[in-house]
Amino acid sequence: MAFKARGTRLKLGFPAWGLLFLALWMLPRVLGTEEIPGHNSHAKEGFQIVTFKWSHVQDPYIIALWILVASLAKIVFHLSHKVTSVVPESALLIVLGLILGGIVWAADHIASFTLTPTVFFFYLLPPIVLDAGYFMPNRLFFGNLGTILLYAVIGTVWNAATTGLSLYGVYLSGIMGELSIGLLEFLLFGSLIAAVDPVAVLAVFEEVHVNDVLFIIVFGESLLNDAVTVVLYNVFDSFVSLGADKVTGVDCVKGIVSFFVVSLGGTLIGIIFAFLLSLVTRFTKHVRIIEPGFVFIISYLSYLTSEMLSLSAILAITFCGICCQKYVKANISEQSATTVRYTMKMLASGAETIIFMFLGISAVDPSIWTWNTAFILLTLVFISVYRAIGVVLQTWLLNKYRMVQLEIIDQVVMSYGGLRGAVAYALVVLLDEKKVKAKNLFVSTTIIVVFFTVIFQGLTIKPLVQWLKVKKSEHREPKLNEKLHGRAFDHILSAIEDISGQIGHNYLRDKWSNFDRKVLSKLLMRRSAQKSRDRILNVFHELNLKDAISYVAEGERRGSLAFIRSPSTDNIVNVDFSTPRPSTVEASVSYLLRENVSTVCLDMQALEQRRKSIRDTEDTVTHHTLQQYLYKPRQEYKHLYSRHELTSNEDEKQDKEIFHRTMRKRLESFKSTKLGINQTKKTAKLYKRERGQKRRNSSIPNGKIPMESPTHDFAFKEKELEFSDPEETNEYESEQMSGGIEFLASVTQDTATDSTTGETGSDVPLTGYSSPREKLPSWKPDQANPTSGPPEKPLLLLPACLQRPWTQNYSSLDNRGISTLPPASEYTKPYEGKPPETSPKTNSSQKNPPPANPGYGPENKGDSANPKQDPPAVGLKEELVGPAPKALPEKRTLLNMHAHLRSAAARRVQSRRSFHRPKPLRYPKLQKLASLPQSCHILPHSLEQEETQL
Amino acid sequence: MGSSQSMSEEVRELVSKTGFSSDQIEQLHRRFKQLSGNQLTIRKENFNNIPDLELNPIRSKIIRAFFDNRNLRKAPNGLADEINFEDFLTIMSYFRPIETNMDEEQLEHCRKEKLRFLFHMYDSDSDGRITLEEYRNVVEELLSGNPHIEKESARSIADGAMMEAASVCVGQMQPDQVYEGITFDDFLKIWQGIDIETKMHVRFLNMETIALCH
């Protein structure tokens, strides 16, 4: 898009402007006034408050306007899905360009705007190619590199030679009439028309969605054939200027050598700059804001450098993008990566839009048109036919070596997808009219060819692909299994190649990835980035993140996380479970839901909660869930302007947080549901039913309620359940902690589950504790002798390390209770009304584990202290009982947490607890407690005192 | 080719059994002798001499697969102490690329065979099930190449994958339902839609390879 400014252009152009930019109606009129003769003299008279200086801004203004027009056109196209689904955008843009060009021409009778090679090669092409390189699926690309290279090199040479020679042959036969074209000119034309154009291919194939292999072959070819095109073009161009008779064999050899120099040199430049770029981004930690700039500037420099050295610039920038992507993506921050992604896409898509539009506009210029029907038609025929022949021949050759065969259908699409585009046009415009007499014929033929391929073939390729039933690319959700198996494959295959002693593709890839890991990554990646750069980890991370996000999204959709509360209705769970594996966004929500809701609902505590959906529960749960998932949902950003700081890194933290939590959730739910560790129906049911009496049961040891025979049962069941509880967490505990607690898992498995899944427990060392549990049935008889201790013991079955902070005091409490407490019935009664209330608490504390170990001590103390503030009469008893159910959840909690979350959540739980206790007695007790020394083992003593008072 | 005329009965038999061409068999035989040190059988230790294998994180699993009776189609479980050339070829034939002229049924069979090999690799105790433990094991090994991934992450990834497998294979699970492990049928389900044929293959060259020099 060169704006060849001519003196008179503006004046003549007004009507055109008016037509073109109806929206900018004011402009031409104002311009008109500017041109009024008297105006200038007026201006001289004094200081002008407002001056109108069109010529001052003219060029950038026009450029901006054109870009605006092109962009607006895109909007308009996409208003109608029907049109864009049938007609490729590139074709629409060309047509639009033709129309606009026609308007300009009608007004001006001069082709004011054309696509000049300079603008095209320096400003429009690089972003498109960089985009292609930077987002190149590397594995696919290198996996098919041989094929791509063959098509790009041999195919292009073949096309150029055959087209040129055939045209020459036909010319000799005289059909075209008298033209002053020699053989070299024909070959020159052949070489510039031979190359498949990356811009056109990308534009069309992106909308067609053929399968990956096919796409990468056509697209890769279009990118890599640039070197061939450049060399052929330069060689023949210089031959033409030399004159046919002076070309020697040496020149031909030089031409061949220059091909290797140009292509390999360009590639090398690209790789060098990619290395530089990766290295630079490694150190941009403190200048995050300009980080994305490096990506563009350095890649652009690679382009310019190789242009300067007359190497293949397209190859340079392509390989710059291909090579740097891994390291750059790892090095730059999340935000920068997004910026790069969007900027690149924006530039590329903008450049593409402008290119096609200006191709259209450029065509409206009678001065370049020289019509020669035979030449033009034959060119069209030859390029199509020879492309097809070339593809078939090469594919035949390739299929002997390829694992994935290219079938007839693929070949058809490949031949048909050989679109020519702006590169050919820019090259043909570059020709020197003095040397190439028939330049205008070449130009007009090229335009026709480009239009024909882009519009006609672009239009028809989609129906063709559908008609031929070409394998389409399918968008797959990333799956962990797939990735893992894929990784396993890589290793297996390379191992097999090692063993069978062959140097194959896998062998090379394996060696490369080893080299990359050992040397390149260490050199080019930030240390922090090196860690997280594993594909599998990424997929895992992604899945988790998606889970978390859609979990929250789902909550919002249903309104205020209501669904979390609704575990009271069983169907939600069922619905979620029945949802098949999702592929769409909506589905992924349900998938996520399935995962997470199952956590919520299949959770021991939650099962019970379904029955007793009490406001309080819901609130607590919702609150905690909110707190857990919507970590600082509306955090306030500091609205301070700073050029160098974009945002705080809260987002990242949040992500991480969500990630960690969801990961746990997933694991948790996995353990509890899929491995069926502890949730046999029976226990669950019983559990639900008897939950309320739980506390009482744990007081059985006192032997005060032996008459209630069912309670024994409950007690037993309940204990089972209690054990299953910590067990659930156990899995990830073991990840976090040394595994001292793992015996719990095996214990529960033995007792609570009938399933024979030994998996979870198998790696877990059993400790001495397990034996009482295993003999669980055997102590059932014990209940006949209610005063015996054993039933108590299970409750103390905690990992030693975890027990310490509070079980200690708890156990001592218990013992005391056994020995001193009065009949239980009295105590249990007041409590019986409460179960719903306390259970929510345990629930919540279990599900949203508050605090973590380190700081837990004091808080925990507070927790256990609170109950103590209950009415003295009931208080103690409840104390004994109350903490029991709570104990395990909290233990579990201990393990889960993030330290920094801890205090808030814990406090909340705590405050809730205390809130529900009878208030009057609270303060006195508190004071009393406060006066006591604040350490764990003191507590029992304080209780003792209370007991004695009782 | 010259070799085809001198093809012995033995080789012909191997050709029909494994589907390799006689050239490939010759090629592999040379490699076999190289590995075994001109013995008739290969033992596990022989594989340790392959320098390139050293870096492979799952090499033990792969080597084991060579001696796995299931893969050798000899017994439902257990490991062989040593394998002869025919066994070697049997294992290698799992990685043969699919023929272009295969019909649907053969393709399916080929696919299953390939997957079975993989499955056996995961299912180390030959009970027909990949349990979580086994899966974790594999994943840990698989990721052990990356020193930055801790064991815990590997484990949780395995757990996540297992969970995914469970959701794919069983779909609706009752709360108390237990997913004990991936059976071979489940394994096939997981692989549905991924054309393993195009993935699990190695190009066995007909000609002399450069690799022979080491």
Interface residues (C-beta under 8 A of the other chain):
Chain A: Y401 M403 V404 Q405 E474 R476 K479 L480 N481 E482 L484 H485 G486 R487 A488 F489 H491 I492 L493 S494 A495 I496 E497 D498 I499 S500 G501 Q502 I503 G504 H505 N506 Y507 D510 K511 N514 R517 Q530 K531 S532 D534 I536 L537 F540 L543 N544 V573 F577 S578 P580 R581 Y591 R594 E595 S598 C601 L602 L607 M663 R666 L667 S669 F670 K671 T673 K674 L675 G676 Q679 T680 K681 A684 E731 Y732 E735 Q736 T753 S755 T756 T757 G758 E759 T760 S762 D763
Chain B: L28 R31 Q34 L35 F47 I50 D52 L53 L55 N56 P57 I58 R59 I62 F66 M92 F95 P97 T100 L118 M121 T131 L132 E133 V138 V139 L142 L143 G145 N146 H148 I149 E152 S153 R155 S156 I157 A158 D159 G160 A161 M162 M163 E164 A165 A166 S167 V168 G171 Q172 M173 P175 D176 Q177 V178 Y179 E180 G181 I190 W191 G193 I194 T198 K199 M200 H201 V202 R203 F204 L205 T209 I210 A211 L212 H214
